[in-house]
Amino acid sequence: MATQNAETGKKRLILNAFVEMCSGHQSPGLWRHPDDQSSRFTDVDHWVELAKLLEDAKFHGIFIADVLGGYDVYKKSLEPAITSGAQWPVHEPLSVVPAMAAATKSIGFGVTVSTTYEQPYHLARRLSTVDHLTKGRLGWNIVTSYLDSAARNLGRAEQPAHDDRYAQAEEYMRIMYKLFQSSWRDDAVQLNRQTGVYTDPTLVREIDHRGKYFTVPGPHIVAPSPQRTPLLLQAGTSRAGKQFAAQHAEAIFVSAHAPAVCAKNITEIRELAKTQYGRDPRSIKVLALVTPILGRTEEEAQAKLADYRKYASHEGALALFGGWTGIDLNQYGDEEELRHVESNAVKSTVDAYARFSPHNSKWTKHTVAEHVSIGGNGPIFVGTAEQVADGLEAWVKEADVDGFNFAYALFPQSFKDIIELLLPELRKRGLFWDDYAVPDGTYRENFYGQVGQKSPPEEHVAAQFHWKAGVPASEHSIPE
C-alpha cells in the first residue's frame, strides 16, 4: 500500500474536508461572519463548488457528518441550538453526493449513516445506488447514534444502551456484507441482447438472514456496485467501539484536543485488528479532527482567530457540548469552577480540556464554551503554514495518525487558506501527494493508493463474503 514517501520515509497524509449539511458545523455562530457562506448549505451549487475546489487541490475526500436529532441537553431545550444555528437545521447528506460526483472524477465522499434507526435492506439499496452513481467513490461512516432526541423521533422512548447499539451494529454489518458481497456474483448481469437475459437468475440468491435484530431474506435489489461495499469509515473509541473498528473499519475518525488523548486508543485498535481479526494493523488508517487557522505570518493568523471569536456563539457551543457529553452546563453558575463541582463526569471532561490548555487557570462554563466554539472537540492550529505543518507532524509522530479531517472556521475560506498556504508546505515536506494515485479511480483505490483495490482487501472480514466471477454457487456459501 502506497502510504509512505519513498524519498523521505514519511507518511503521505490522507486529507479530507470535514463538513455537515448545516451552518457553522464545528464552529457555531461563525455563519454570522461576513465572509462565511456556510448558510448556503441548502443550495446544490454550494456543494458542487466545494467538490470542484477540493478535487483541484487533490483532497482525498469530503467527509460529511450527520446527526438525526437536535442538541437539546443544554438548558433541557432545543432553543439554544435553534437560535444559534448549532447544527440546526441539518439536511440529509447522501442526497447531494451524486451532484458533487457528477462535477468531479476522483475525489471521494464519506457519508455518515446510522445503523440504529434504519433497516439494513433499505440502507444497502441507497448506498449501492450512490456507489453506482459516483462510479465507486462512496464511503460509509458507520455510526450507532448518540442523541435521545433522535430516538424519540424514530419510534423509541430513548436510544438503546451503548453496547446494545454496537451488538445491533455487528449484526447489521453481517447483513450488509451478505447483501453487498454475497447476494450477486460479480458477473450476474449479462445484458445479453441475443438471449434476452438481463441477469442470470442462477447468479443471484437470497441471503436468508435470521438474527436477533433483523430478518432479511434478500436478495439485494441492486446489482454489484463498483466497490461492492463502500469504503468503511468509523468513529468511536469506547470498548465496544474499538472492537467494532478493529474488525470493520478501514479508516477511523478521532477527535481529541491533543495526540496523547487518542494515542493509546489507536494502538489498542490496531493490536486488536492484528490479534483477533488477522488484519494488517497498518491497513487501518486513522484521521484526526483539526481546524487550521492560517496566515502568512503568525500575527495574521492570530488576528484571524481574534476576528472569528467575535462571531462564535457560546450558547451554540454549550448546546453542542451538551449533546456530545450528555452534560448540561446550564446548572452551574457563570463563575463556578467546574473542576470543583460534585459531578465526576464534568470534572473529568473539563480536566481533559484544561490539561491541554494550561493558560486557562479557571474553567467555567464560559471557558468551555470558548474552547469548543471554534473547532469543536478538536484542536485549532493557529499560525503560518510551517507552524501548522509542524503541528500536524507532531500528531503523526505522537498519535500515529495517518491523516486529518480538516474542519472549517469560515466556509469555504478556511479550505481556500489550506489549499493556498498549507498544502504547498506539506508537499515540500513530502507529506502530501501531487495527484490522485488512481485518477478517475474509486475511493478505496485512492485511499490505499492501489490500482484495482475496489473491494475490501482480502484480509478484511467483508472479503470472505465476496462471490467472485466464475465461482459456482456450490463453492461459495454465504458466511453467517
Backbone hydrogen bonds, N-H to C=O, Kabsch-Sander energy under -0.5 kcal/mol:
donor,donor_aa,acceptor,acceptor_aa,energy
2,A,448,Y,-1.0
3,T,1,M,-2.1
5,N,10,K,-3.2
6,A,4,Q,-0.6
9,G,5,N,-3.1
12,R,3,T,-2.8
13,L,11,K,-0.7
13,L,431,L,-3.5
14,I,402,D,-1.8
15,L,13,L,-0.6
16,N,404,F,-2.4
17,A,61,G,-2.0
18,F,406,F,-3.0
19,V,17,A,-0.6
19,V,63,F,-2.5
21,M,65,A,-0.6
22,C,20,E,-2.6
25,H,23,S,-1.3
27,S,24,G,-2.3
30,L,27,S,-1.7
32,R,29,G,-2.0
33,H,30,L,-1.6
36,D,33,H,-2.0
37,Q,411,F,-3.3
40,R,37,Q,-2.3
41,F,38,S,-1.2
42,T,39,S,-0.5
43,D,40,R,-2.6
44,V,42,T,-0.5
46,H,43,D,-0.9
47,W,43,D,-0.9
48,V,44,V,-2.2
49,E,45,D,-2.8
50,L,46,H,-1.4
51,A,47,W,-2.5
52,K,48,V,-2.3
53,L,49,E,-2.4
54,L,50,L,-2.7
55,E,51,A,-2.3
56,D,52,K,-2.2
57,A,53,L,-1.0
58,K,55,E,-1.4
59,F,54,L,-2.5
60,H,15,L,-2.0
61,G,15,L,-1.2
62,I,108,G,-1.9
63,F,17,A,-3.4
63,F,61,G,-0.5
64,I,62,I,-0.7
64,I,110,G,-3.6
65,A,19,V,-3.2
65,A,63,F,-0.7
72,D,70,G,-1.1
76,K,73,V,-2.2
77,S,74,Y,-1.6
82,I,78,L,-2.6
83,T,79,E,-3.0
84,S,80,P,-2.1
85,G,81,A,-1.4
86,A,81,A,-1.6
87,Q,23,S,-0.8
87,Q,85,G,-1.3
91,H,21,M,-2.6
96,V,93,P,-1.0
97,V,93,P,-0.6
97,V,94,L,-0.8
100,M,96,V,-1.7
101,A,97,V,-2.7
102,A,98,P,-2.1
103,A,99,A,-0.8
103,A,100,M,-0.5
104,T,101,A,-1.4
108,G,60,H,-2.6
109,F,137,R,-2.2
110,G,62,I,-2.2
111,V,109,F,-0.6
111,V,139,G,-2.7
112,T,64,I,-2.0
113,V,141,N,-1.9
115,T,143,V,-2.3
123,L,119,Q,-2.1
124,A,120,P,-2.9
125,R,121,Y,-1.5
126,R,122,H,-1.8
127,L,123,L,-3.0
128,S,124,A,-2.4
129,T,125,R,-2.1
130,V,126,R,-2.2
131,D,127,L,-2.4
132,H,128,S,-2.2
133,L,129,T,-2.4
134,T,130,V,-1.9
135,K,132,H,-1.6
136,G,131,D,-3.2
139,G,109,F,-3.1
140,W,231,L,-3.2
141,N,111,V,-2.5
141,N,139,G,-0.6
142,I,140,W,-0.9
142,I,233,L,-3.0
143,V,113,V,-1.3
143,V,141,N,-0.5
148,D,146,Y,-0.5
150,A,147,L,-0.7
151,A,147,L,-1.5
152,R,148,D,-2.5
153,N,149,S,-0.9
154,L,150,A,-0.7
154,L,151,A,-1.1
155,G,152,R,-0.6
156,R,151,A,-2.5
165,R,161,A,-2.3
166,Y,162,H,-1.5
167,A,163,D,-2.1
168,Q,164,D,-2.5
169,A,165,R,-2.2
170,E,166,Y,-2.2
171,E,167,A,-1.7
172,Y,168,Q,-2.6
173,M,169,A,-2.4
174,R,170,E,-1.6
175,I,171,E,-2.0
176,M,172,Y,-2.5
177,Y,173,M,-2.7
178,K,174,R,-2.1
179,L,175,I,-2.6
180,F,176,M,-3.5
181,Q,177,Y,-2.8
182,S,177,Y,-0.9
182,S,178,K,-1.0
183,S,178,K,-1.4
185,R,203,L,-2.4
186,D,467,W,-1.6
188,A,185,R,-2.2
190,Q,188,A,-0.5
190,Q,198,Y,-2.5
191,L,198,Y,-2.2
192,N,197,V,-2.6
193,R,191,L,-0.9
196,G,192,N,-2.0
197,V,192,N,-0.7
198,Y,196,G,-0.8
200,D,188,A,-2.5
203,L,200,D,-2.1
204,V,201,P,-1.0
205,R,183,S,-2.7
207,I,217,P,-1.7
208,D,217,P,-2.5
209,H,216,V,-2.8
211,G,214,F,-2.7
216,V,209,H,-2.3
228,R,225,S,-0.9
229,T,227,Q,-3.1
231,L,138,L,-1.8
233,L,140,W,-3.0
233,L,231,L,-0.7
234,Q,251,A,-1.6
235,A,142,I,-0.8
236,G,253,F,-0.5
242,K,238,S,-2.8
243,Q,239,R,-1.7
244,F,240,A,-2.3
245,A,241,G,-2.7
246,A,242,K,-2.7
247,Q,243,Q,-1.4
248,H,244,F,-2.7
249,A,245,A,-1.2
250,E,232,L,-2.9
251,A,232,L,-1.5
252,I,285,K,-2.9
253,F,234,Q,-2.7
254,V,252,I,-0.5
254,V,287,L,-2.7
261,V,258,A,-1.2
262,C,258,A,-0.7
262,C,259,P,-0.7
263,A,259,P,-1.7
264,K,260,A,-0.6
266,I,262,C,-2.4
267,T,263,A,-2.2
268,E,264,K,-2.4
269,I,265,N,-2.5
270,R,266,I,-2.2
271,E,267,T,-2.1
272,L,268,E,-2.5
273,A,269,I,-2.5
274,K,270,R,-1.7
275,T,271,E,-2.8
276,Q,272,L,-2.5
277,Y,272,L,-0.9
277,Y,273,A,-0.7
278,G,274,K,-0.8
279,R,273,A,-2.7
283,S,280,D,-2.1
284,I,281,P,-0.9
285,K,250,E,-2.3
285,K,283,S,-0.8
287,L,252,I,-3.4
288,A,403,G,-2.1
289,L,254,V,-2.1
290,V,405,N,-2.0
291,T,379,P,-2.1
293,I,381,F,-3.4
294,L,292,P,-0.5
295,G,383,G,-1.6
301,A,297,T,-1.9
302,Q,298,E,-2.6
303,A,299,E,-2.2
304,K,300,E,-1.9
305,L,301,A,-2.2
306,A,302,Q,-2.4
307,D,303,A,-2.2
308,Y,304,K,-2.9
309,R,305,L,-2.4
310,K,306,A,-0.7
310,K,307,D,-0.9
311,Y,308,Y,-1.7
312,A,308,Y,-1.1
313,S,28,P,-2.7
314,H,312,A,-0.7
317,A,313,S,-2.1
318,L,314,H,-2.5
319,A,315,E,-1.9
320,L,316,G,-2.3
321,F,317,A,-2.8
322,G,318,L,-2.1
323,G,319,A,-1.9
324,W,320,L,-2.6
325,T,321,F,-2.3
326,G,322,G,-2.6
328,D,326,G,-0.5
329,L,327,I,-0.9
331,Q,328,D,-1.1
332,Y,329,L,-1.6
336,E,333,G,-1.0
338,L,336,E,-0.7
338,L,363,W,-3.2
340,H,337,E,-1.8
341,V,338,L,-0.9
347,K,343,S,-2.3
348,S,344,N,-2.8
349,T,345,A,-1.9
350,V,346,V,-2.8
351,D,347,K,-2.8
352,A,348,S,-1.8
353,Y,349,T,-1.6
354,A,350,V,-3.3
355,R,351,D,-2.4
356,F,352,A,-0.6
356,F,353,Y,-1.1
357,S,354,A,-1.3
360,N,357,S,-2.0
361,S,359,H,-1.0
363,W,361,S,-0.5
364,T,362,K,-0.8
368,V,364,T,-2.2
369,A,365,K,-2.3
370,E,366,H,-2.4
371,H,367,T,-2.1
372,V,368,V,-2.1
373,S,369,A,-1.2
376,G,26,Q,-1.1
376,G,372,V,-1.0
378,G,375,G,-1.2
381,F,291,T,-1.6
382,V,380,I,-0.6
383,G,293,I,-2.1
383,G,381,F,-0.5
388,V,384,T,-2.7
389,A,385,A,-2.6
390,D,386,E,-2.1
391,G,387,Q,-1.9
392,L,388,V,-2.3
393,E,389,A,-2.6
394,A,390,D,-2.0
395,W,391,G,-1.7
396,V,392,L,-2.2
397,K,393,E,-2.4
398,E,394,A,-3.0
399,A,395,W,-2.6
400,D,395,W,-0.6
400,D,396,V,-1.0
401,V,395,W,-0.8
402,D,286,V,-3.1
403,G,286,V,-1.2
404,F,14,I,-2.1
405,N,288,A,-2.4
406,F,16,N,-3.0
406,F,404,F,-0.7
407,A,290,V,-2.6
407,A,405,N,-0.7
414,S,410,L,-2.5
415,F,412,P,-0.7
416,K,412,P,-2.0
417,D,413,Q,-2.5
418,I,414,S,-2.0
419,I,415,F,-2.5
420,E,416,K,-2.7
421,L,417,D,-2.9
422,L,417,D,-1.0
422,L,418,I,-0.5
423,L,418,I,-2.8
425,E,421,L,-0.7
426,L,422,L,-2.3
427,R,423,L,-2.7
428,K,424,P,-2.1
429,R,425,E,-1.5
430,G,427,R,-1.5
431,L,426,L,-3.0
432,F,426,L,-0.6
441,G,438,V,-2.5
443,Y,136,G,-2.3
446,N,442,T,-2.0
447,F,443,Y,-2.2
448,Y,444,R,-2.5
449,G,445,E,-1.2
450,Q,445,E,-2.1
453,Q,450,Q,-1.7
454,K,452,G,-2.1
460,H,457,P,-1.8
461,V,247,Q,-0.7
463,A,460,H,-1.5
464,Q,460,H,-0.6
464,Q,461,V,-0.9
465,F,462,A,-1.6
466,H,463,A,-1.4
467,W,181,Q,-2.6
468,K,466,H,-1.0
471,V,468,K,-1.8
475,E,472,P,-1.8
476,H,473,A,-1.3
